[in-house]
C-alpha cells in the first residue's frame, strides 16, 4: 500500500509483512479482505481493518490514517503463524533505486538521477543515527544492522531539487520519504536492507524491514504496533549534525605511484561547529589514514 502527503506524489510502498525477503522462494502474504469504518462528520482520521492470509500465517491489521503535511498511519498487527518463522520482515518498506550521482553508472539516460529513495536512515536503541546510501548492486546484496529496542528506521528521498532529476513526468523530487516508528519495545533484532540488481525504474529493487531475533512461534500470537510517517522529511528531529552530502574518488597523491590504491571520502555535515571537535573514523575493512576535520564555508 502507498500513501501521499500534502503536495507530494506517490512513491515508495509499505507492505503488511515480508517472509524470506531477498531469498529464493520468498512468500508474499496478501490482504484478503478490508473493512472500512464509516467516519463521522467531524472525523480527522479513517480506520481500516484488514485480514492477512498466507501459507505460513494469518494476520489481523488495523490502520488509523491521518492525512496532512505528513500523512500518518497507526498500524496494529496481530500475527498468527501456522509454522515457526525465522525470517520475518516486520513493517517492510519497498522502494526503487536505479542510479544516483555515480560517474560509473550503467545507464544511457538523460536524467542525472532516478530513484524513489536514496538513503536508509536508522535511529537505534543506543541513541545513534545510522545512515546508509542506497545502491543498485551487480548482485543481490543484503545488509543487517543489529539493534535492541529500535527507535525507528526509514527509506528517505533526501534530494529535493528538481534539477537533480530533470523529469517533468515522474517528479522524483516530490516522492515521499517513509519513517517507521515502533510503538512499544520491539526487543532484540536487526534492520535488514535488501538491494536487488535492476535495469528498470519500473522494478522495486529495495527492501527494508525489522527482523526479530527470535523466530515467531507456531500457534502463538505475535503483536507489533508501529506508526508510519509519509512526507518530505518525516524522521524526528535530532541534536546530531545531519549528513548532507558525501563523495568519493581516487585518494592517491597526484603524480604519485598507483593513485587508485587509496580512496578518498568526503562527508559534509550541517550544522556543525568544528570548535573542539575531533574526527573519530573507523572502517570495517581496510585502514583509515589522514582523517581531517575543517569548516566548509
QUIKA-V983481 format. One record per pair of residues at least 24 apart in sequence whose C-alpha atoms are under 6 Angstrom apart, sorted by the first residue. I is the first residue (numbers start at 0). GAP is how many residues later the second one is. If there is no record, write none. Layout:
BEGIN
[[I/GAP] [I/GAP]]
END
This chain:
BEGIN
[[4/63] [4/64] [4/65] [4/66] [4/226] [5/62] [5/63] [7/166] [8/165] [8/166] [9/165] [10/105] [10/164] [11/82] [11/83] [12/80] [12/81] [13/78] [13/79] [13/80] [14/77] [16/72] [16/73] [17/70] [17/71] [18/68] [18/69] [19/67] [28/24] [28/25] [55/25] [55/26] [55/27] [56/24] [56/25] [69/160] [69/161] [70/158] [70/159] [71/156] [71/157] [72/154] [72/155] [73/153] [74/150] [74/151] [74/152] [75/149] [76/146] [76/147] [77/144] [77/145] [78/142] [78/143] [79/141] [80/137] [80/138] [81/136] [81/137] [82/135] [83/132] [83/133] [83/134] [84/130] [84/131] [85/129] [87/123] [88/120] [88/121] [88/122] [89/119] [89/120] [90/118] [91/116] [91/117] [92/114] [92/115] [93/112] [93/113] [94/109] [94/111] [95/108] [95/109] [95/110] [97/38] [97/103] [110/54] [110/55] [111/52] [111/53] [112/52] [116/39] [116/40] [117/39] [118/36] [118/37] [119/34] [119/35] [120/32] [120/33] [121/30] [121/31] [122/28] [122/29] [123/26] [123/27] [124/24] [124/25] [124/26] [135/61] [136/60] [137/59] [138/58] [139/55] [139/56] [140/53] [140/54] [141/51] [141/52] [142/49] [142/50] [143/47] [143/48] [144/45] [144/46] [145/43] [145/44] [146/41] [146/42] [146/43] [147/39] [147/40] [148/36] [148/37] [148/38] [151/28] [151/29] [152/26] [152/27] [153/24] [153/25] [153/26] [175/54] [175/55] [175/56] [176/53] [176/54] [176/55] [177/51] [177/52] [178/49] [178/50] [178/55] [178/56] [179/47] [179/48] [180/45] [180/46] [181/44] [182/42] [182/43] [187/25] [188/24] [240/28] [240/29] [240/30] [240/31] [241/27] [241/28] [242/25] [242/26] [243/24] [243/25]]
END
